[in-house]
Amino acid sequence: MNVVQSFIHLVLSKTCIVVCNHVEPMRVSLIIPVYNAEATLAGTLRSLSAQRFRDFDITFVDDGSTDRTPELLRSFATESGIPCRIIRQKNSGVASARNTGLDAATGDYVGFVDADDRIEPDALERVFLLLDKYDKHLDIVGWDWKLGFAKNGRLMRQADYDTPLQALQNLMGGTMRWNLWLFMVRREFILRHNLRFIDGANMGEDMQFMIKAFCVADRIIQIHAPLYCYNAVSETSLSRQFNDARRAEISLNLSEATAAVTSSPYSGSLAPYIHFLKLYLKLPLLISGDSSNYELWYRWWPESNTMASANKALPFRTRLLQRMAAKRIWAGVRLYYYLIYRFVYGVLYR
């Protein structure tokens, strides 16, 4: 199927409006899901325009925005000189938007950017200098990132890994982030292993995708340089993130990831890490002053609570927090929240 046929298929199957100013494949396809991003999109677009490496295109998937987002995207596509596709679909959630982007991508490698973040000017250049060194046969390339706050920011270093097993232990053990914007993945590898997102399962979708990817990856590498800047400002409440529907989405994505691990060559080595992953997924419930969140933590995947302090790769304070929760020492959990999270991170890092 050629590129034009692919777009016809995409329009018919997704009932999308597609605006495209480019049809020839590039070396990198960036996928950017967008929904009502008018307030943050300008900074993201400036960082894309500033890329020194120019052999890339962008697929914007507008997931039914109702603000000025479509206008901003059209202006960028017209004025930036960067080959762009703008695909507008009915609001279906980020997992569906990412799948739409994968359907449209034609580059040798695929990367993801969020519409409220930015990438460093040398990000794509550094990745492709490395890919040229390895003759472009890498399945996954990863890098470090900057955690941005309103006033300050922190360099966030991904844990070291040389093999897929080490990467999976880091991802499932909570010492390495699985966010899609931390990786570039070979498109042929994605197609060959049918790596997809579960439509409608919009929480934990990046977790299941990257765990499944590393389960079948061969050649991987990481760059210890902060190539991505994550906007840490969020107004989303914890109660909304972990309501029944959201927890069902996380559980569905966890089930997919667990099945991939179980059927992988690493299943024996990763058996305890399935419990570590469950503990890591529900850890945000303990970063709260609300005792109802603590009780929810205790009831959600209770079979993993006995492993609360077993993951020696985590900082002692995190193991202590989980240990207190497993013993239902809620006063200690609340003290941790106010002392470590509200004071150290809420005051010193803002």
C-alpha positions in Angstrom: 0.0 0.0 0.0 1.5 3.3 -1.1 1.3 6.6 0.9 -1.7 8.0 -1.0 -3.6 4.7 -0.6 -2.7 4.7 3.1 -4.4 8.1 3.6 -7.5 7.0 1.7 -7.7 4.0 4.0 -7.2 6.2 7.0 -9.9 8.6 6.0 -12.4 5.9 5.3 -11.7 3.8 8.4 -11.4 6.7 11.0 -13.8 9.2 9.4 -11.1 11.8 9.8 -10.3 15.1 8.0 -6.8 14.9 6.8 -4.7 17.9 5.8 -1.3 17.0 4.4 1.5 19.1 2.9 3.9 16.2 2.4 3.7 12.6 1.0 7.3 11.5 0.7 8.6 9.3 3.6 11.1 11.0 5.9 13.6 9.5 8.3 11.6 10.3 11.5 7.8 10.6 12.0 6.8 12.5 15.1 3.3 11.8 16.4 1.6 14.5 18.5 -1.9 13.9 19.9 -3.6 17.2 20.5 -6.7 18.1 22.4 -7.6 21.6 23.4 -4.0 22.6 23.7 -4.3 26.2 22.7 -2.7 27.4 26.0 0.5 25.3 25.7 0.9 24.4 22.0 2.9 27.5 21.0 6.0 26.4 23.0 5.9 22.9 21.7 5.7 24.1 18.1 8.6 26.5 18.6 10.8 23.6 19.8 9.9 21.6 16.7 10.8 24.5 14.4 14.1 24.8 16.2 15.3 21.3 15.4 18.7 21.3 13.7 18.0 17.9 12.2 15.4 18.5 9.4 14.7 15.1 7.9 11.5 14.6 9.9 7.7 15.0 9.5 5.0 15.5 12.0 1.6 13.9 12.3 -0.8 16.0 14.5 -3.8 14.0 15.6 -6.4 16.6 16.7 -8.7 14.6 18.9 -11.8 16.8 18.5 -10.5 20.1 19.9 -13.0 22.8 20.5 -10.6 25.7 21.0 -8.2 27.4 18.6 -6.0 24.3 18.4 -6.9 23.5 14.7 -6.1 27.1 13.6 -2.7 27.0 15.3 -1.9 23.7 13.7 -2.9 24.9 10.2 -0.8 28.0 10.6 2.2 26.0 11.7 1.8 23.5 8.9 1.7 26.4 6.4 4.5 28.5 7.8 7.1 26.2 9.5 8.4 24.5 6.4 8.2 21.2 8.2 6.2 18.4 6.4 3.0 18.0 8.4 -0.1 15.9 8.4 -3.1 17.2 10.4 -5.7 14.5 11.2 -8.8 15.6 12.9 -11.0 12.9 14.5 -14.0 12.8 16.8 -12.9 12.9 20.4 -11.8 9.3 21.2 -9.0 9.6 23.7 -5.2 9.6 23.5 -4.9 5.9 22.9 -7.0 6.1 19.8 -5.2 9.2 18.7 -1.8 7.5 19.0 -3.1 4.6 16.9 -4.3 7.0 14.3 -0.8 8.6 14.3 0.8 5.2 13.9 -1.4 4.4 10.9 -0.3 7.6 9.2 3.4 7.5 10.0 5.8 6.7 7.2 9.2 7.5 8.6 11.9 5.0 9.4 11.6 5.8 13.1 8.7 7.0 15.2 8.8 9.3 18.1 6.1 10.9 20.3 5.8 14.4 21.6 3.1 15.8 24.0 1.4 19.1 23.1 2.4 20.8 26.3 6.1 19.8 26.3 9.2 20.7 24.2 12.2 18.9 22.8 15.7 20.3 22.8 17.1 21.8 19.5 19.6 19.0 19.1 17.3 16.1 20.1 16.7 14.5 16.7 20.2 15.3 15.6 21.8 13.4 18.5 19.5 10.5 18.0 20.3 10.1 14.3 24.1 10.6 14.8 23.8 7.5 17.1 21.6 5.6 14.6 24.1 6.3 11.8 26.8 4.9 14.0 24.8 1.6 14.4 23.7 1.6 10.7 20.1 2.3 11.7 19.5 -1.2 13.0 18.4 -0.2 16.5 14.9 -1.1 17.6 14.6 1.4 20.5 16.7 4.5 21.4 16.1 6.1 24.8 17.3 9.3 26.5 17.1 11.4 29.7 14.8 14.3 30.3 14.2 17.5 32.2 11.3 17.8 34.7 10.1 21.4 34.5 8.5 23.3 37.3 7.0 26.7 37.3 10.3 28.3 38.5 12.9 25.6 38.6 13.6 22.3 36.9 15.5 19.1 37.5 17.6 16.8 35.4 16.0 13.3 35.4 18.4 10.5 34.5 17.0 7.2 33.3 18.4 4.1 34.9 21.2 2.3 33.0 20.4 -0.7 30.8 22.3 -2.6 28.2 19.8 -5.4 27.5 16.0 -5.6 27.1 15.9 -7.6 30.3 17.6 -4.8 32.2 15.3 -2.2 30.6 12.3 -4.3 31.7 13.5 -4.6 35.2 13.9 -0.9 35.4 10.5 -0.1 33.8 8.6 -2.6 36.0 10.7 -1.8 39.1 10.0 1.9 39.1 13.5 3.1 38.4 12.9 4.1 34.8 10.0 6.0 33.2 8.0 4.4 30.3 6.7 7.7 28.8 6.6 7.4 25.1 8.4 10.7 24.7 11.5 9.1 26.2 12.0 6.8 23.2 12.3 6.5 19.5 11.2 3.2 18.0 11.9 1.7 14.5 8.6 1.7 12.5 9.3 -1.6 10.8 9.8 -3.1 14.3 6.4 -1.6 15.4 4.7 -3.1 12.4 6.4 -6.5 12.6 5.3 -7.0 16.2 1.9 -5.2 15.8 2.6 -2.9 18.7 -0.6 -0.9 19.3 -2.6 1.0 21.9 -5.9 -0.3 23.3 -8.6 2.1 22.1 -10.3 3.6 25.1 -7.7 2.6 27.6 -6.1 6.0 28.0 -4.3 5.5 31.4 -1.2 3.4 31.3 -1.2 3.1 27.5 2.4 4.1 27.3 3.3 1.5 30.0 1.9 -1.4 28.1 3.3 -0.2 24.7 6.9 0.2 25.9 6.9 -3.0 28.0 5.6 -5.0 25.1 8.2 -3.3 22.9 11.1 -4.2 25.1 9.8 -7.8 25.5 10.5 -8.3 21.8 13.3 -5.9 21.1 16.8 -7.0 20.1 19.1 -4.0 19.7 18.5 -1.1 22.1 20.6 1.8 23.4 20.2 4.9 25.5 21.6 8.4 25.4 22.4 10.0 28.7 21.4 13.5 27.7 18.2 15.4 28.6 16.6 15.7 25.1 13.0 16.2 26.3 11.5 18.9 28.6 8.4 17.7 30.4 5.9 20.3 31.6 5.1 19.2 35.2 2.3 21.7 35.7 -0.9 19.7 35.9 -4.3 20.6 37.3 -5.7 17.0 37.0 -6.9 15.8 40.4 -5.9 12.5 41.9 -9.5 11.5 42.4 -10.1 11.9 38.7 -7.0 10.0 37.7 -7.9 7.0 39.9 -11.7 6.8 39.6 -13.2 3.4 38.8 -13.1 4.0 35.0 -9.5 5.1 35.0 -8.4 2.2 37.2 -10.2 -0.2 34.8 -8.1 1.4 32.0 -4.9 0.9 33.9 -5.8 -2.7 34.8 -6.5 -3.5 31.1 -3.2 -2.1 30.0 -1.5 -3.9 32.9 -3.1 -7.2 31.7 -1.7 -6.6 28.2 1.8 -5.9 29.5 1.7 -8.8 31.9 0.7 -11.2 29.1 3.6 -10.0 27.0 6.1 -10.5 29.9 4.7 -14.0 30.7 5.2 -15.1 27.1 8.6 -13.5 26.7 12.0 -15.2 27.2 12.3 -13.2 30.4 9.2 -14.5 32.2 11.1 -16.3 35.0 13.4 -13.4 35.7 10.6 -10.9 35.8 8.1 -12.8 38.0 8.6 -10.6 41.1 8.6 -7.5 38.9 5.0 -8.0 38.1 4.3 -7.2 41.7 6.7 -4.3 41.7 4.9 -2.9 38.7 1.5 -3.1 40.4 3.0 -1.3 43.4 4.5 1.4 41.2 1.3 2.0 39.3 -0.7 2.6 42.5 2.0 4.5 44.4 0.5 7.9 43.5 -2.4 7.0 45.8 0.0 7.4 48.7 1.1 10.8 47.6 -1.9 12.3 49.1 -3.4 13.7 52.3 -6.6 11.8 51.8 -7.0 8.7 53.8 -9.6 7.3 51.3 -6.8 7.1 48.8 -4.8 5.1 51.2 -7.6 2.5 51.7 -7.9 2.3 47.9 -4.2 1.6 47.6 -4.6 -1.2 50.1 -7.5 -2.9 48.3 -6.2 -2.5 44.7 -4.0 -5.5 43.8 -3.7 -6.6 47.4 -1.7 -9.7 46.4 1.3 -7.4 45.8 1.2 -5.6 49.2 3.4 -8.3 50.8 6.2 -7.2 48.3 6.0 -3.6 49.5 9.6 -3.4 50.7 11.2 -6.1 48.5 12.3 -3.9 45.6 15.8 -2.9 46.7 16.3 -0.8 43.7 13.9 1.8 45.0 15.0 4.5 47.4 14.6 3.6 51.1 12.0 6.3 51.6 9.8 4.8 48.9 10.1 1.3 50.3 9.4 2.7 53.8 6.3 4.5 52.5 5.0 1.3 50.8 5.8 -0.7 53.9 3.8 1.6 56.1 0.9 1.4 53.7 1.0 -2.4 53.7 0.8 -2.3 57.5 -1.9 0.4 57.3 0.2 2.9 59.3 -1.7 5.8 57.8 -0.3 8.5 60.1 3.2 7.7 58.8 1.9 7.8 55.2 0.3 11.2 55.8 3.5 12.5 57.4 5.5 11.4 54.4 3.1 13.3 52.1 3.4 16.6 54.0 7.1 16.4 54.8 8.6 15.0 51.6 6.1 15.8 48.9 4.5 19.1 50.0 7.6 20.6 51.6 10.6 19.2 49.7 9.0 19.1 46.2 6.3 21.6 46.8 8.5 24.4 48.2 12.2 23.7 47.5 11.7 22.7 43.8 9.2 25.4 42.9 
